[in-house]
Amino acid sequence: MTRVGERECAVRRRLIGSTPMRHLVAVLAALVLSVSAAPASAAPSAPARAAVDFTGTVSLSGCSGAVVRPPEHRPSDPALVMTNGHCVRFMEPEEVVVDVPADRKFTLLASNGEGSIGTLRASSLVYATMHRTDVALYRLTATYGEVEAMGGRALELSPEHPGRGIDISVVSGYWRQVYSCRADGYVHELREGRWTWKGSMRYTEACDTKGGTSGSPVVDVATGKVVAVNNTGNEDGDRCTDNNPCEVDEQGNVTVHQGIGYGQQTYLIVPCLTGGGRVDLTAPDCGLPRPAPGRSRSPG
């Protein structure tokens, strides 16, 4: 019984207990009439929720990923696959890779995760870094239209900062498993070994991610849009070591949450995707780190 229902019963008990017997019938009749005379109205409906499955997700060697797109795109644009920078290789702390040839294959999963609907191939690594975030974007030889013709679909990247407490799903193409929990908060700095990431999304403990989930899209269940890319978790309770990230607040205080996973927000990627399967780091509001001067390219 809802709280509204409990209050209604309590009101009725008070009325009955304090009313003389000769007025009891009249009181009850008035209650019935007031209910029947009230205008009919539909009960408030629950917010629509997206059905999160394996549509658009891919498996690659040792990692997960997804075919992603910005809100504005054309079917003729080369499709992009998003995963982690560390799924390319463990990069230097301030290294940024931009537009280098790549020949990598991805298995595009069926929506139920029980099979594949084809193999996708990269033509270039258009962006990768582990500096301030942990993300990589591969440009495919297939267009978005061709991915759809295969029976797949690109996941849309949300241009909005995700809220705290939203329901999320971490969809691992490698393990073919969906982890469901909530966004518990956002971290000023997340430090792991040599790397530092900004604004990381912290999950509630129900998302018990593990190795192989790296690069998984983090989907806002309410919208079906991608809001982060999964990248790490504290395995052993150690402090700021490899596989044991720690949180550092604005005052430098360090906190460790053993067993908790993290992802890197993706809304700042959206302004960088200007069409044609390209990443424009000079585009207005593009939030991806740029290469250091004189190091615009790096071997992939």
N, C-alpha and C positions, 0 to 999 in steps of 0.2 A: 504494500500500500504506500502511495506517495505521501509526502509531508502534507500536501494540500488535503488529501483524503483524511489524514489523521486529525488535522485541525477541524475539518468539517464534522467528524464524529464527536470531537470534544465539545464543539458548540452545541451539538444536538443533545449530548448528555447533560450539559449545564442547563439547557432549556427545560428538559424533562424533569430534572431534579429540583428545579426551583419553581415549577409551574403547578398550581393547584390542579387536582384531577379534573375538575369541571372544564378547565381550559385546555386540557391535553389534546383532545381531538382537534380543536381549533388550531392549536399551534402546529400540530403535525400536518394538518391540511394546508396551512399557510406555507409551510416548507415545501410541500409537494407542488403547490401552485407556483411558488417562486422559481422552482427549478424548471417546471414545464414552460413557464412564460419567458424564461431567458432566451434570447436569440441564439439559434444554433450556430456553432462555430467549429471549424475543424481544429483538431488538436495540432499544436505546432509540430511540424515535421522535422525530423533530424536532418542535419546538414548532409548534402550529398557527399558520398565518399567514393573515391576512385577504386576500382578493382585492381589491386597491384598483383601482377603476375610477372612472367619472364619476358614479356614482349620487349624487344629492343635490346635485351641484354646479350652479352657475348662472353665467351670463355677464351682466354689466351694462356700461354704457358705460365703457370704458377700464379695467375692473377685473374681478376674479373674486370668487366668493363661494360660499356653500353654505347649504342649508337645514339648520339644526341644532336639536338638542333636548337638554334635560337628561336624566339617566338616568330620572327620574320625570316622566311627562307623561301627558296624556290625548289620545285621538284628536280630541276636540272642542276642544282648545286651538288658538288661532290659531298658525300656524307662524311661525318666525323665520328670517330670513336674516342670516348674519353675513358681514361684509366689514371693510375697514379704515375708520377714522375719516377718513383722508385721501382715501378714495373718495367720501365725502360732499362734502368740500371741505377745503382746507388750513386747519386750525383754529388758533386761538391756543394757545400752549403750555400754558396751564392751563384751557382752555375745556372744559366738559362740557355736552353737549346731552342733555336728558331729555324724552321724550314730546312730540314736536311732530308735527303732521300732515305726511304725506309722500305723494307720488304717484309712485312709481318702479316701473319694470317690470324683471323679471328673466326671462331665458330659462333654463328648466329643461332640462338636458341629458339625453339618453338615456344609459344605462349605458356604451355603447361610445364615447360622445363624438362620434359621427358625425352626430347629428341632435338635434332638440329634441322634447320630449314636451308642451310647452305653455309658456304665459306666466303668470308669477306677478306679482301687483301688491301693493305695499305700501300699508297704510292709515296707518301712522305710523312715524316714526323714534323708537324707544323709548329708544335710547341711542347716543351717539357721543362719542368723545374722542380726542385725541392726547397726552393728559397721562398719563405713566408707562406707557401702553400705546397701541396704535393699533387701535381696534376700533369697529365700528358694528353695531347690531342693528336690523333692520327687522321690524315686525310685519306679517304678510300678511293679505289678505282671506280667504285659504284656510286651512283647518285642516290639522293633520297628517293626519287621515283623508282629507281631500280631495286632498292631495298624493299620498298612497299610491294613491288611486283613479285618479289620472292616470298611475300607473306609476312614480312617484318614491318616494323614501324619505329621511327626515331622517337626518343623521349625528349620532351620539351624542357629546356633549362629555364627555371623561373628567374625573372629579372629582379625579384624582390628578396630582401633580407628575410630569412625564415623566422618565425616567432618561437618563443620559448614554450615548451610544453606541447608542441604539435605532435600528432601521431606520425611516425615515420616507418618506412620499411627499407632495410638494407638488402638489396637483391643481388645475390652472388651467383654469377654465371659459372664460376669454377666449381663450386660445391652444389649448384642447382638447389639453393636453399634461400628462403626469405626469412630474415630476422625482423621482428616487429617490436617496437618500443616507442619511446617519446624522446624528443630533443630536450635534454635536461638543462641545457644552458650553453653559454658561449664563453670561450676561454681567451683571456688577454694574450697570453703566450703559452704555447705548448712546446716543451723542449724534449727532444729525444736524441741522445748521443750528440752528434755534431749539428743537428738541425733544429731550427726554431720556426714554428708556424703561428700565424696570427689569426685570431678570431675563430678557432676551431670549434666545431659543434661537439658537445659532450652528449653521449647517449645515456639513457637509463640502463640499468643492468640487464634488462631482458634481452637486449641486443648483444648476445654473447658471441661476438665475431671472433674469427681466428685466421691463421695464415691461409691465404688463398682467397679471402674476401677482399683483399686490397684492390682498389679500383672499382668496387661495386657502386652503382648509383644509389644515392640516398633519396628516396621518394617521399614527398609530402602526400600522405594518404588522402587528405581532403581534396587535393587538386590533381594528383597524378603527375605533378611536375618534379623535376630533379632539383634538389636544394643543396646537395653536398655530394662529395665523393669520399667514400670510406677509405681510411688509410692506416689506422693504427689502434693499439689498445695496450693497456698496462697488464702484462702477463704475470709477473712475479711479485709485484709490490715494491720493486726497486725504484730508486729515485733518479730520473732523468737519464737513464741508460738506454742502449738499444733494446727495443721491444718493451720498454718500460717508461713511457712518456710521463712527464710531470707537468703540473699547471703552475704558472707563475703569474701573480696578479700585478697590478700597477705599482704596488709598493715593494715588489720583489719577494713576497711571501710565496713559498713553495708548498704545493699540496699534491699528494699522491693518492690515486683512487685505483686500487688493485681490481682487476677484472672489468674495468670500464673501457669502452671503445670510443673512438673519435673519428670525425670526418672533417673535410675541408669544404667550407662554403663555396658555392659556385656562381652566385649571382653577379659577382664582379667580372666573370668571364663574358657574360652576355654582350656588353657593349663592345668587346673586342672582336666579335664575330660579325664581320661586315659583309659576308656573302662570298660565294665562290670557293668555299672551303678554306678561307684564309683567316689568319689571326692578325689584326692590326693593333699593335701595341701603342700606336699614337692616337687611336680613336678616342674621342671625348668619353670620359668616365671609365675607360678601360682600366681595370684594377689588377691586371697581371703584372708581375715584376718584369722589368726590361733587362736585357743583357748589360753587363758593364761595358763602358766605352772601349771599342776596339775588340770586343768579343761577341759580335752579333751572331756568330755561328759556332757550333761545336760538333765534333763527331758524334753521330748517333749510335 
